[in-house]
Amino acid sequence: MAAPLELYCWKGDWGLPSVDTDCLTVLAYAKFAGAPLKVHKITNPWRSPTGTLPALKTTEESTRSLSKPSNIIIHLRKQKYNADYDLSAKEGADTLAFVSLLEEKLLPALIYTQWVDSKNYVDVTRRWYAENIPFPLNFLLPNRIHNQQLERLRLVRGDPTLEPGEQLEKELYQDALECMTLLSQRLGSHKFFFGDSPSSLDAYVFGHLAPLLKVKLPNGKLQQHLNSLDNLRHYCTNILILYFPSEGGEPPIHKVSVHSDSSDFDSEPHKRRKQILSVLFAMGSMLGYAILMGIVSIQHVRPQAALVGPRHIEEGGEEEEEE
């Protein structure tokens, strides 16, 4: 029997199996397709095979590890775990169109509301990551992830000089509201987007909407609109209940083993070694950052100082220290 595929993703909170949109998309698709994943829910992306989350660890040399949700889903399909198996050609085309719509219209607004909006970022997003990422990385990684998300927003918008502001927020939120309304109209009274069985489109929609539904944000413009769309709100809640029993409280549909702590990674000696190396690397990164930003400076000591006699050092030591 082949070893199970291993998925590394951000841990959950707020009643969600993960706090991250990409991780939620992959987790949902794995549940829908019945993929026997061994899931590691962690808060240190450097402990994943790719240094990012989500990450799928495979046994194949050509795809030793995958990180983008689309690549992970394609790999699962190749392993015969295909949630889109029964879709028609038209439904497959609709899936591609709606996924593109999500990434173009809804994703930028989600990035903005979680990572750019100052009130939401300081009070909720950054606070959660700082409290959950292990020390000393919690001083480094939240800002790093913030910068990565801002670059991702610029990439999605196709504007490398994009800067946050009221006009940008207005445009992003308007696109997101229209996208959610369109999704609500397309879902109608159906259980899932293509009938009674979930597909990859359901995984993408759930991954994007669930954090918006569950995370309590001070600036909740997008949340208010989502809550006004009853079918989308019930849709997300039903997926949580049906497929994520630890959050929803109902029996699971497919078996996916989940490991929420780091004890399942390695034996104790290897785990301790990785922890020490992780701390040393983080301290080195922080020191390098401090030197680069001018917070810490390195001064060269003149060789002549070593030749000065003991008496001269004793009399002039205080003055040298002040220099």
KEGUVO-123229 format. One record per residue (C-alpha): residue number from 0; residue in one letter; y, x, z. Coordinates in nm, 4 decimals, padded with zeros to 6 digits. Example, Ala and Ser with C-alpha at 12.3 -4.5 7.8 and 13.67 -1.06 7.14 Angstrom:
BEGIN
<atom rogu="0" marfi="A" py="-00.4500" px="01.2300" pz="00.7800"/>
<atom rogu="1" marfi="S" py="-00.1060" px="01.3670" pz="00.7140"/>
# end
This chain:
BEGIN
<atom rogu="0" marfi="M" py="00.0000" px="00.0000" pz="00.0000"/>
<atom rogu="1" marfi="A" py="00.3385" px="00.1405" pz="-00.1040"/>
<atom rogu="2" marfi="A" py="00.5905" px="00.2282" pz="00.1638"/>
<atom rogu="3" marfi="P" py="00.8630" px="-00.0356" pz="00.2038"/>
<atom rogu="4" marfi="L" py="01.2050" px="00.0280" pz="00.0584"/>
<atom rogu="5" marfi="E" py="01.4648" px="00.1198" pz="00.3195"/>
<atom rogu="6" marfi="L" py="01.8108" px="-00.0334" pz="00.3225"/>
<atom rogu="7" marfi="Y" py="02.0955" px="00.1128" pz="00.5269"/>
<atom rogu="8" marfi="C" py="02.3885" px="-00.1207" pz="00.5932"/>
<atom rogu="9" marfi="W" py="02.6702" px="-00.1923" pz="00.8359"/>
<atom rogu="10" marfi="K" py="02.5564" px="-00.3851" pz="01.1412"/>
<atom rogu="11" marfi="G" py="02.6541" px="-00.7462" pz="01.1958"/>
<atom rogu="12" marfi="D" py="02.8976" px="-00.9303" pz="01.4184"/>
<atom rogu="13" marfi="W" py="03.0792" px="-01.2652" pz="01.4348"/>
<atom rogu="14" marfi="G" py="02.7512" px="-01.4427" pz="01.3571"/>
<atom rogu="15" marfi="L" py="02.6945" px="-01.2424" pz="01.0366"/>
<atom rogu="16" marfi="P" py="02.3992" px="-01.0123" pz="00.9558"/>
<atom rogu="17" marfi="S" py="02.6551" px="-00.7519" pz="00.8423"/>
<atom rogu="18" marfi="V" py="03.0334" px="-00.7233" pz="00.8550"/>
<atom rogu="19" marfi="D" py="03.0541" px="-00.5747" pz="00.5045"/>
<atom rogu="20" marfi="T" py="03.0725" px="-00.7759" pz="00.1797"/>
<atom rogu="21" marfi="D" py="02.8545" px="-00.5375" pz="-00.0249"/>
<atom rogu="22" marfi="C" py="02.5935" px="-00.5186" pz="00.2516"/>
<atom rogu="23" marfi="L" py="02.5868" px="-00.8983" pz="00.2830"/>
<atom rogu="24" marfi="T" py="02.5328" px="-00.9322" pz="-00.0926"/>
<atom rogu="25" marfi="V" py="02.2333" px="-00.6968" pz="-00.0903"/>
<atom rogu="26" marfi="L" py="02.0848" px="-00.8460" pz="00.2278"/>
<atom rogu="27" marfi="A" py="02.1124" px="-01.1981" pz="00.0870"/>
<atom rogu="28" marfi="Y" py="01.9567" px="-01.1018" pz="-00.2463"/>
<atom rogu="29" marfi="A" py="01.6660" px="-00.9281" pz="-00.0704"/>
<atom rogu="30" marfi="K" py="01.6040" px="-01.2435" pz="00.1318"/>
<atom rogu="31" marfi="F" py="01.6256" px="-01.4664" pz="-00.1746"/>
<atom rogu="32" marfi="A" py="01.3847" px="-01.2454" pz="-00.3734"/>
<atom rogu="33" marfi="G" py="01.1453" px="-01.1847" pz="-00.0825"/>
<atom rogu="34" marfi="A" py="01.1818" px="-00.8059" pz="-00.1013"/>
<atom rogu="35" marfi="P" py="01.0000" px="-00.6345" pz="00.1919"/>
<atom rogu="36" marfi="L" py="01.2874" px="-00.4133" pz="00.3005"/>
<atom rogu="37" marfi="K" py="01.3031" px="-00.2035" pz="00.6120"/>
<atom rogu="38" marfi="V" py="01.6653" px="-00.2553" pz="00.7165"/>
<atom rogu="39" marfi="H" py="01.8610" px="-00.0059" pz="00.9251"/>
<atom rogu="40" marfi="K" py="02.1778" px="-00.1620" pz="01.0636"/>
<atom rogu="41" marfi="I" py="02.4047" px="00.1240" pz="01.1626"/>
<atom rogu="42" marfi="T" py="02.7702" px="00.2080" pz="01.2239"/>
<atom rogu="43" marfi="N" py="02.7734" px="00.5652" pz="01.0935"/>
<atom rogu="44" marfi="P" py="02.7678" px="00.5782" pz="00.7113"/>
<atom rogu="45" marfi="W" py="02.6978" px="00.9526" pz="00.7229"/>
<atom rogu="46" marfi="R" py="02.3484" px="00.8697" pz="00.8450"/>
<atom rogu="47" marfi="S" py="02.2604" px="00.6916" pz="00.5209"/>
<atom rogu="48" marfi="P" py="02.1018" px="00.8773" pz="00.2263"/>
<atom rogu="49" marfi="T" py="02.4242" px="00.8536" pz="00.0238"/>
<atom rogu="50" marfi="G" py="02.6815" px="00.8857" pz="00.3020"/>
<atom rogu="51" marfi="T" py="02.7968" px="00.5323" pz="00.2200"/>
<atom rogu="52" marfi="L" py="02.6882" px="00.1774" pz="00.3043"/>
<atom rogu="53" marfi="P" py="02.4963" px="-00.0044" pz="00.1722"/>
<atom rogu="54" marfi="A" py="02.2356" px="00.2463" pz="00.0544"/>
<atom rogu="55" marfi="L" py="01.8819" px="00.1842" pz="-00.0671"/>
<atom rogu="56" marfi="K" py="01.6332" px="00.4664" pz="-00.0113"/>
<atom rogu="57" marfi="T" py="01.3519" px="00.4656" pz="-00.2658"/>
<atom rogu="58" marfi="T" py="01.0435" px="00.6775" pz="-00.3328"/>
<atom rogu="59" marfi="E" py="01.1272" px="00.7400" pz="-00.6993"/>
<atom rogu="60" marfi="E" py="01.2770" px="01.0780" pz="-00.7875"/>
<atom rogu="61" marfi="S" py="01.5194" px="00.9337" pz="-01.0450"/>
<atom rogu="62" marfi="T" py="01.6554" px="00.6754" pz="-00.8004"/>
<atom rogu="63" marfi="R" py="01.6103" px="00.8475" pz="-00.4660"/>
<atom rogu="64" marfi="S" py="01.9024" px="00.6526" pz="-00.3234"/>
<atom rogu="65" marfi="L" py="02.1307" px="00.3791" pz="-00.4575"/>
<atom rogu="66" marfi="S" py="02.4589" px="00.2520" pz="-00.3180"/>
<atom rogu="67" marfi="K" py="02.6285" px="-00.0038" pz="-00.5481"/>
<atom rogu="68" marfi="P" py="02.5026" px="-00.3616" pz="-00.4904"/>
<atom rogu="69" marfi="S" py="02.4505" px="-00.4149" pz="-00.8651"/>
<atom rogu="70" marfi="N" py="02.2327" px="-00.1015" pz="-00.8904"/>
<atom rogu="71" marfi="I" py="02.0328" px="-00.1988" pz="-00.5819"/>
<atom rogu="72" marfi="I" py="01.9717" px="-00.5485" pz="-00.7216"/>
<atom rogu="73" marfi="I" py="01.8627" px="-00.4057" pz="-01.0586"/>
<atom rogu="74" marfi="H" py="01.6185" px="-00.1746" pz="-00.8812"/>
<atom rogu="75" marfi="L" py="01.4736" px="-00.4629" pz="-00.6793"/>
<atom rogu="76" marfi="R" py="01.4244" px="-00.6585" pz="-01.0010"/>
<atom rogu="77" marfi="K" py="01.2317" px="-00.3658" pz="-01.1489"/>
<atom rogu="78" marfi="Q" py="01.0106" px="-00.3795" pz="-00.8404"/>
<atom rogu="79" marfi="K" py="00.9264" px="-00.7434" pz="-00.9273"/>
<atom rogu="80" marfi="Y" py="01.1638" px="-00.8910" pz="-00.6690"/>
<atom rogu="81" marfi="N" py="01.3680" px="-01.1081" pz="-00.9022"/>
<atom rogu="82" marfi="A" py="01.5640" px="-01.4035" pz="-00.7669"/>
<atom rogu="83" marfi="D" py="01.6814" px="-01.4838" pz="-01.1227"/>
<atom rogu="84" marfi="Y" py="01.3356" px="-01.5137" pz="-01.2744"/>
<atom rogu="85" marfi="D" py="01.3600" px="-01.8874" pz="-01.3434"/>
<atom rogu="86" marfi="L" py="01.7162" px="-01.8879" pz="-01.4803"/>
<atom rogu="87" marfi="S" py="01.7805" px="-01.9908" pz="-01.8386"/>
<atom rogu="88" marfi="A" py="01.9772" px="-01.7741" pz="-02.0795"/>
<atom rogu="89" marfi="K" py="02.2853" px="-01.9892" pz="-02.0230"/>
<atom rogu="90" marfi="E" py="02.2502" px="-01.9645" pz="-01.6457"/>
<atom rogu="91" marfi="G" py="02.2152" px="-01.5885" pz="-01.6768"/>
<atom rogu="92" marfi="A" py="02.5370" px="-01.5759" pz="-01.8779"/>
<atom rogu="93" marfi="D" py="02.7093" px="-01.7985" pz="-01.6212"/>
<atom rogu="94" marfi="T" py="02.5957" px="-01.5594" pz="-01.3477"/>
<atom rogu="95" marfi="L" py="02.7606" px="-01.2626" pz="-01.5205"/>
<atom rogu="96" marfi="A" py="03.0793" px="-01.4617" pz="-01.5762"/>
<atom rogu="97" marfi="F" py="03.1089" px="-01.5796" pz="-01.2159"/>
<atom rogu="98" marfi="V" py="03.0265" px="-01.2376" pz="-01.0698"/>
<atom rogu="99" marfi="S" py="03.3042" px="-01.0899" pz="-01.2851"/>
<atom rogu="100" marfi="L" py="03.5353" px="-01.3650" pz="-01.1620"/>
<atom rogu="101" marfi="L" py="03.4527" px="-01.2830" pz="-00.8002"/>
<atom rogu="102" marfi="E" py="03.5178" px="-00.9121" pz="-00.8451"/>
<atom rogu="103" marfi="E" py="03.8390" px="-00.9668" pz="-01.0397"/>
<atom rogu="104" marfi="K" py="03.9969" px="-01.2567" pz="-00.8486"/>
<atom rogu="105" marfi="L" py="03.8438" px="-01.2868" pz="-00.5004"/>
<atom rogu="106" marfi="L" py="03.7461" px="-00.9314" pz="-00.4046"/>
<atom rogu="107" marfi="P" py="04.1020" px="-00.7877" pz="-00.4291"/>
<atom rogu="108" marfi="A" py="04.2308" px="-01.0574" pz="-00.1938"/>
<atom rogu="109" marfi="L" py="03.9465" px="-00.9909" pz="00.0514"/>
<atom rogu="110" marfi="I" py="04.0261" px="-00.6190" pz="00.0540"/>
<atom rogu="111" marfi="Y" py="04.3920" px="-00.6973" pz="00.1060"/>
<atom rogu="112" marfi="T" py="04.3427" px="-00.9482" pz="00.3883"/>
<atom rogu="113" marfi="Q" py="04.0987" px="-00.7243" pz="00.5788"/>
<atom rogu="114" marfi="W" py="04.2287" px="-00.3734" pz="00.5117"/>
<atom rogu="115" marfi="V" py="04.5932" px="-00.3948" pz="00.3971"/>
<atom rogu="116" marfi="D" py="04.7509" px="-00.6893" pz="00.5797"/>
<atom rogu="117" marfi="S" py="04.8953" px="-00.5063" pz="00.8807"/>
<atom rogu="118" marfi="K" py="04.8251" px="-00.7777" pz="01.1400"/>
<atom rogu="119" marfi="N" py="04.4643" px="-00.8338" pz="01.0320"/>
<atom rogu="120" marfi="Y" py="04.3927" px="-00.4630" pz="00.9920"/>
<atom rogu="121" marfi="V" py="04.5303" px="-00.3507" pz="01.3283"/>
<atom rogu="122" marfi="D" py="04.4097" px="-00.6441" pz="01.5403"/>
<atom rogu="123" marfi="V" py="04.0669" px="-00.7031" pz="01.3839"/>
<atom rogu="124" marfi="T" py="03.9369" px="-00.4701" pz="01.1137"/>
<atom rogu="125" marfi="R" py="04.0401" px="-00.1296" pz="01.2445"/>
<atom rogu="126" marfi="R" py="03.9707" px="-00.2351" pz="01.6017"/>
<atom rogu="127" marfi="W" py="03.6130" px="-00.3369" pz="01.5175"/>
<atom rogu="128" marfi="Y" py="03.5312" px="-00.0157" pz="01.3342"/>
<atom rogu="129" marfi="A" py="03.6971" px="00.2014" pz="01.6004"/>
<atom rogu="130" marfi="E" py="03.4989" px="00.0288" pz="01.8765"/>
<atom rogu="131" marfi="N" py="03.1637" px="00.0384" pz="01.6937"/>
<atom rogu="132" marfi="I" py="03.1624" px="00.3734" pz="01.5139"/>
<atom rogu="133" marfi="P" py="03.0267" px="00.6410" pz="01.7518"/>
<atom rogu="134" marfi="F" py="03.2557" px="00.9010" pz="01.9085"/>
<atom rogu="135" marfi="P" py="03.4147" px="01.1220" pz="01.7766"/>
<atom rogu="136" marfi="L" py="03.3834" px="00.9713" pz="01.4276"/>
<atom rogu="137" marfi="N" py="03.5697" px="00.6593" pz="01.5428"/>
<atom rogu="138" marfi="F" py="03.8884" px="00.8698" pz="01.5338"/>
<atom rogu="139" marfi="L" py="03.8293" px="00.9716" pz="01.1718"/>
<atom rogu="140" marfi="L" py="03.6285" px="00.7154" pz="00.9754"/>
<atom rogu="141" marfi="P" py="03.8404" px="00.3953" pz="01.0139"/>
<atom rogu="142" marfi="N" py="04.1394" px="00.5618" pz="00.8456"/>
<atom rogu="143" marfi="R" py="03.9133" px="00.7146" pz="00.5840"/>
<atom rogu="144" marfi="I" py="03.7559" px="00.3755" pz="00.5037"/>
<atom rogu="145" marfi="H" py="04.1037" px="00.2203" pz="00.4941"/>
<atom rogu="146" marfi="N" py="04.2130" px="00.4727" pz="00.2291"/>
<atom rogu="147" marfi="Q" py="03.8921" px="00.4155" pz="00.0316"/>
<atom rogu="148" marfi="Q" py="03.9496" px="00.0401" pz="00.0319"/>
<atom rogu="149" marfi="L" py="04.3094" px="00.0848" pz="-00.0802"/>
<atom rogu="150" marfi="E" py="04.1900" px="00.3028" pz="-00.3691"/>
<atom rogu="151" marfi="R" py="03.9276" px="00.0428" pz="-00.4519"/>
<atom rogu="152" marfi="L" py="04.1990" px="-00.2228" pz="-00.4654"/>
<atom rogu="153" marfi="R" py="04.4031" px="-00.0077" pz="-00.7022"/>
<atom rogu="154" marfi="L" py="04.0963" px="00.0485" pz="-00.9186"/>
<atom rogu="155" marfi="V" py="04.0095" px="-00.3217" pz="-00.9369"/>
<atom rogu="156" marfi="R" py="04.3707" px="-00.4083" pz="-01.0201"/>
<atom rogu="157" marfi="G" py="04.3890" px="-00.1279" pz="-01.2753"/>
<atom rogu="158" marfi="D" py="04.7095" px="00.0086" pz="-01.1213"/>
<atom rogu="159" marfi="P" py="04.6921" px="00.3582" pz="-00.9639"/>
<atom rogu="160" marfi="T" py="05.0503" px="00.3246" pz="-00.8353"/>
<atom rogu="161" marfi="L" py="04.9956" px="-00.0157" pz="-00.6720"/>
<atom rogu="162" marfi="E" py="05.1708" px="-00.0529" pz="-00.3370"/>
<atom rogu="163" marfi="P" py="05.1285" px="-00.3333" pz="-00.0787"/>
<atom rogu="164" marfi="G" py="05.4069" px="-00.5889" pz="-00.0543"/>
<atom rogu="165" marfi="E" py="05.4908" px="-00.9591" pz="-00.0472"/>
<atom rogu="166" marfi="Q" py="05.4745" px="-00.9977" pz="-00.4260"/>
<atom rogu="167" marfi="L" py="05.1305" px="-00.8338" pz="-00.4471"/>
<atom rogu="168" marfi="E" py="05.0010" px="-01.0446" pz="-00.1583"/>
<atom rogu="169" marfi="K" py="05.1265" px="-01.3616" pz="-00.3257"/>
<atom rogu="170" marfi="E" py="04.9538" px="-01.2752" pz="-00.6547"/>
<atom rogu="171" marfi="L" py="04.6255" px="-01.1777" pz="-00.4895"/>
<atom rogu="172" marfi="Y" py="04.6086" px="-01.4849" pz="-00.2695"/>
<atom rogu="173" marfi="Q" py="04.6933" px="-01.7178" pz="-00.5571"/>
<atom rogu="174" marfi="D" py="04.4080" px="-01.5724" pz="-00.7647"/>
<atom rogu="175" marfi="A" py="04.1703" px="-01.6026" pz="-00.4685"/>
<atom rogu="176" marfi="L" py="04.2593" px="-01.9663" pz="-00.3999"/>
<atom rogu="177" marfi="E" py="04.2022" px="-02.0559" pz="-00.7639"/>
<atom rogu="178" marfi="C" py="03.8699" px="-01.8701" pz="-00.7632"/>
<atom rogu="179" marfi="M" py="03.7441" px="-02.0508" pz="-00.4526"/>
<atom rogu="180" marfi="T" py="03.8483" px="-02.3863" pz="-00.5947"/>
<atom rogu="181" marfi="L" py="03.6610" px="-02.3107" pz="-00.9170"/>
<atom rogu="182" marfi="L" py="03.3505" px="-02.2075" pz="-00.7203"/>
<atom rogu="183" marfi="S" py="03.3689" px="-02.5304" pz="-00.5215"/>
<atom rogu="184" marfi="Q" py="03.3888" px="-02.7364" pz="-00.8394"/>
<atom rogu="185" marfi="R" py="03.0951" px="-02.5469" pz="-00.9936"/>
<atom rogu="186" marfi="L" py="02.8772" px="-02.5855" pz="-00.6826"/>
<atom rogu="187" marfi="G" py="02.9487" px="-02.9570" pz="-00.6468"/>
<atom rogu="188" marfi="S" py="02.6861" px="-03.1261" pz="-00.4307"/>
<atom rogu="189" marfi="H" py="02.4080" px="-02.8799" pz="-00.5160"/>
<atom rogu="190" marfi="K" py="02.2333" px="-02.6747" pz="-00.2507"/>
<atom rogu="191" marfi="F" py="02.2735" px="-02.3569" pz="-00.4575"/>
<atom rogu="192" marfi="F" py="02.4591" px="-02.2803" pz="-00.7788"/>
<atom rogu="193" marfi="F" py="02.1555" px="-02.3353" pz="-01.0009"/>
<atom rogu="194" marfi="G" py="01.9668" px="-02.6040" pz="-00.8144"/>
<atom rogu="195" marfi="D" py="01.7366" px="-02.5801" pz="-00.5141"/>
<atom rogu="196" marfi="S" py="01.6587" px="-02.2067" pz="-00.5318"/>
<atom rogu="197" marfi="P" py="01.9089" px="-01.9257" pz="-00.4642"/>
<atom rogu="198" marfi="S" py="01.9834" px="-01.6611" pz="-00.7260"/>
<atom rogu="199" marfi="S" py="02.1820" px="-01.3383" pz="-00.7477"/>
<atom rogu="200" marfi="L" py="02.4995" px="-01.5426" pz="-00.7973"/>
<atom rogu="201" marfi="D" py="02.4410" px="-01.7075" pz="-00.4599"/>
<atom rogu="202" marfi="A" py="02.4023" px="-01.3623" pz="-00.3045"/>
<atom rogu="203" marfi="Y" py="02.7364" px="-01.2477" pz="-00.4476"/>
<atom rogu="204" marfi="V" py="02.9199" px="-01.5672" pz="-00.3516"/>
<atom rogu="205" marfi="F" py="02.7756" px="-01.5610" pz="00.0008"/>
<atom rogu="206" marfi="G" py="02.8632" px="-01.1920" pz="00.0423"/>
<atom rogu="207" marfi="H" py="03.2246" px="-01.2592" pz="-00.0491"/>
<atom rogu="208" marfi="L" py="03.2781" px="-01.5873" pz="00.1355"/>
<atom rogu="209" marfi="A" py="03.0813" px="-01.5423" pz="00.4589"/>
<atom rogu="210" marfi="P" py="03.3176" px="-01.2837" pz="00.6167"/>
<atom rogu="211" marfi="L" py="03.6126" px="-01.5010" pz="00.5225"/>
<atom rogu="212" marfi="L" py="03.4458" px="-01.7954" pz="00.6958"/>
<atom rogu="213" marfi="K" py="03.3307" px="-01.6235" pz="01.0145"/>
<atom rogu="214" marfi="V" py="03.5771" px="-01.3440" pz="01.0985"/>
<atom rogu="215" marfi="K" py="03.8738" px="-01.4721" pz="01.2978"/>
<atom rogu="216" marfi="L" py="04.1830" px="-01.3188" pz="01.1378"/>
<atom rogu="217" marfi="P" py="04.5409" px="-01.3612" pz="01.2684"/>
<atom rogu="218" marfi="N" py="04.6649" px="-01.4105" pz="00.9119"/>
<atom rogu="219" marfi="G" py="04.4186" px="-01.6721" pz="00.7880"/>
<atom rogu="220" marfi="K" py="04.5679" px="-01.8063" pz="00.4646"/>
<atom rogu="221" marfi="L" py="04.2454" px="-01.7576" pz="00.2705"/>
<atom rogu="222" marfi="Q" py="04.0352" px="-01.8913" pz="00.5582"/>
<atom rogu="223" marfi="Q" py="04.2366" px="-02.2125" pz="00.5719"/>
<atom rogu="224" marfi="H" py="04.1706" px="-02.2793" pz="00.2049"/>
<atom rogu="225" marfi="L" py="03.7993" px="-02.2033" pz="00.2368"/>
<atom rogu="226" marfi="N" py="03.7677" px="-02.4357" pz="00.5352"/>
<atom rogu="227" marfi="S" py="03.9288" px="-02.7119" pz="00.3303"/>
<atom rogu="228" marfi="L" py="03.6465" px="-02.6832" pz="00.0725"/>
<atom rogu="229" marfi="D" py="03.3690" px="-02.8587" pz="00.2627"/>
<atom rogu="230" marfi="N" py="03.0887" px="-02.7840" pz="00.0169"/>
<atom rogu="231" marfi="L" py="03.1534" px="-02.4062" pz="00.0168"/>
<atom rogu="232" marfi="R" py="03.1807" px="-02.4015" pz="00.3954"/>
<atom rogu="233" marfi="H" py="02.8495" px="-02.5877" pz="00.4372"/>
<atom rogu="234" marfi="Y" py="02.6961" px="-02.3697" pz="00.1659"/>
<atom rogu="235" marfi="C" py="02.7644" px="-02.0479" pz="00.3608"/>
<atom rogu="236" marfi="T" py="02.6532" px="-02.2027" pz="00.6881"/>
<atom rogu="237" marfi="N" py="02.3250" px="-02.3247" pz="00.5354"/>
<atom rogu="238" marfi="I" py="02.2430" px="-01.9793" pz="00.3968"/>
<atom rogu="239" marfi="L" py="02.2987" px="-01.8281" pz="00.7404"/>
<atom rogu="240" marfi="I" py="02.0733" px="-02.0888" pz="00.9011"/>
<atom rogu="241" marfi="L" py="01.7968" px="-02.0678" pz="00.6402"/>
<atom rogu="242" marfi="Y" py="01.7815" px="-01.6957" pz="00.5689"/>
<atom rogu="243" marfi="F" py="01.9269" px="-01.5170" pz="00.8711"/>
<atom rogu="244" marfi="P" py="01.7567" px="-01.6671" pz="01.1760"/>
<atom rogu="245" marfi="S" py="01.8960" px="-01.4184" pz="01.4275"/>
<atom rogu="246" marfi="E" py="02.2399" px="-01.5593" pz="01.3492"/>
<atom rogu="247" marfi="G" py="02.1549" px="-01.9114" pz="01.2356"/>
<atom rogu="248" marfi="G" py="01.8715" px="-01.9991" pz="01.4707"/>
<atom rogu="249" marfi="E" py="01.6124" px="-02.1235" pz="01.2192"/>
<atom rogu="250" marfi="P" py="01.2788" px="-01.9707" pz="01.1097"/>
<atom rogu="251" marfi="P" py="01.3060" px="-01.7081" pz="00.8322"/>
<atom rogu="252" marfi="I" py="01.2018" px="-01.7833" pz="00.4732"/>
<atom rogu="253" marfi="H" py="01.1013" px="-01.4265" pz="00.3833"/>
<atom rogu="254" marfi="K" py="00.9947" px="-01.1434" pz="00.6072"/>
<atom rogu="255" marfi="V" py="01.2317" px="-00.8490" pz="00.6140"/>
<atom rogu="256" marfi="S" py="01.1964" px="-00.6055" pz="00.9013"/>
<atom rogu="257" marfi="V" py="01.5267" px="-00.5188" pz="01.0642"/>
<atom rogu="258" marfi="H" py="01.6052" px="-00.2278" pz="01.2916"/>
<atom rogu="259" marfi="S" py="01.9451" px="-00.2577" pz="01.4549"/>
<atom rogu="260" marfi="D" py="01.9533" px="00.0701" pz="01.6424"/>
<atom rogu="261" marfi="S" py="01.9103" px="00.4316" pz="01.5480"/>
<atom rogu="262" marfi="S" py="01.5761" px="00.4827" pz="01.7229"/>
<atom rogu="263" marfi="D" py="01.3791" px="00.4070" pz="01.4069"/>
<atom rogu="264" marfi="F" py="01.5214" px="00.6933" pz="01.2036"/>
<atom rogu="265" marfi="D" py="01.3384" px="00.9983" pz="01.3208"/>
<atom rogu="266" marfi="S" py="01.1404" px="01.1445" pz="01.6054"/>
<atom rogu="267" marfi="E" py="01.3401" px="01.2381" pz="01.9148"/>
<atom rogu="268" marfi="P" py="01.3880" px="01.6140" pz="01.8391"/>
<atom rogu="269" marfi="H" py="01.5096" px="01.5465" pz="01.4848"/>
<atom rogu="270" marfi="K" py="01.7317" px="01.2646" pz="01.6045"/>
<atom rogu="271" marfi="R" py="01.8952" px="01.4878" pz="01.8677"/>
<atom rogu="272" marfi="R" py="01.9483" px="01.7637" pz="01.6111"/>
<atom rogu="273" marfi="K" py="02.1146" px="01.5201" pz="01.3700"/>
<atom rogu="274" marfi="Q" py="02.3369" px="01.3894" pz="01.6473"/>
<atom rogu="275" marfi="I" py="02.4530" px="01.7412" pz="01.7387"/>
<atom rogu="276" marfi="L" py="02.5134" px="01.8332" pz="01.3748"/>
<atom rogu="277" marfi="S" py="02.7014" px="01.5069" pz="01.3202"/>
<atom rogu="278" marfi="V" py="02.9310" px="01.5765" pz="01.6169"/>
<atom rogu="279" marfi="L" py="02.9920" px="01.9389" pz="01.5099"/>
<atom rogu="280" marfi="F" py="03.0664" px="01.8317" pz="01.1542"/>
<atom rogu="281" marfi="A" py="03.3037" px="01.5599" pz="01.2740"/>
<atom rogu="282" marfi="M" py="03.4868" px="01.8023" pz="01.5028"/>
<atom rogu="283" marfi="G" py="03.5172" px="02.0493" pz="01.2174"/>
<atom rogu="284" marfi="S" py="03.6522" px="01.7773" pz="00.9884"/>
<atom rogu="285" marfi="M" py="03.9038" px="01.6677" pz="01.2508"/>
<atom rogu="286" marfi="L" py="04.0195" px="02.0277" pz="01.3077"/>
<atom rogu="287" marfi="G" py="04.0545" px="02.0836" pz="00.9341"/>
<atom rogu="288" marfi="Y" py="04.2555" px="01.7637" pz="00.9036"/>
<atom rogu="289" marfi="A" py="04.4803" px="01.8653" pz="01.1926"/>
<atom rogu="290" marfi="I" py="04.5464" px="02.2068" pz="01.0353"/>
<atom rogu="291" marfi="L" py="04.6126" px="02.0496" pz="00.6965"/>
<atom rogu="292" marfi="M" py="04.8636" px="01.8020" pz="00.8424"/>
<atom rogu="293" marfi="G" py="05.0381" px="02.0711" pz="01.0472"/>
<atom rogu="294" marfi="I" py="04.9306" px="01.9263" pz="01.3807"/>
<atom rogu="295" marfi="V" py="04.7615" px="02.2574" pz="01.4663"/>
<atom rogu="296" marfi="S" py="04.8780" px="02.5942" pz="01.3346"/>
<atom rogu="297" marfi="I" py="04.7117" px="02.9344" pz="01.3336"/>
<atom rogu="298" marfi="Q" py="04.9309" px="03.2355" pz="01.4147"/>
<atom rogu="299" marfi="H" py="04.8402" px="03.5957" pz="01.3345"/>
<atom rogu="300" marfi="V" py="04.8715" px="03.8440" pz="01.6240"/>
<atom rogu="301" marfi="R" py="05.0372" px="04.1728" pz="01.5356"/>
<atom rogu="302" marfi="P" py="04.7986" px="04.4695" pz="01.5720"/>
<atom rogu="303" marfi="Q" py="05.0647" px="04.6684" pz="01.7616"/>
<atom rogu="304" marfi="A" py="05.0310" px="04.4279" pz="02.0535"/>
<atom rogu="305" marfi="A" py="04.6875" px="04.5680" pz="02.1253"/>
<atom rogu="306" marfi="L" py="04.8369" px="04.9200" pz="02.1655"/>
<atom rogu="307" marfi="V" py="05.0975" px="04.8245" pz="02.4239"/>
<atom rogu="308" marfi="G" py="05.0307" px="04.9673" pz="02.7669"/>
<atom rogu="309" marfi="P" py="04.9356" px="04.7541" pz="03.0709"/>
<atom rogu="310" marfi="R" py="05.2768" px="04.7993" pz="03.2310"/>
<atom rogu="311" marfi="H" py="05.4634" px="04.6811" pz="02.9233"/>
<atom rogu="312" marfi="I" py="05.2354" px="04.3786" pz="02.8966"/>
<atom rogu="313" marfi="E" py="05.2955" px="04.2883" pz="03.2572"/>
<atom rogu="314" marfi="E" py="05.6711" px="04.3097" pz="03.2245"/>
<atom rogu="315" marfi="G" py="05.7085" px="04.1515" pz="02.8824"/>
<atom rogu="316" marfi="G" py="05.4119" px="03.9138" pz="02.8779"/>
<atom rogu="317" marfi="E" py="05.6164" px="03.6047" pz="02.9543"/>
<atom rogu="318" marfi="E" py="05.8602" px="03.6758" pz="02.6737"/>
<atom rogu="319" marfi="E" py="05.5762" px="03.7352" pz="02.4229"/>
<atom rogu="320" marfi="E" py="05.4175" px="03.4026" pz="02.5190"/>
<atom rogu="321" marfi="E" py="05.7419" px="03.2206" pz="02.4519"/>
<atom rogu="322" marfi="E" py="05.7569" px="03.3663" pz="02.1000"/>
# end
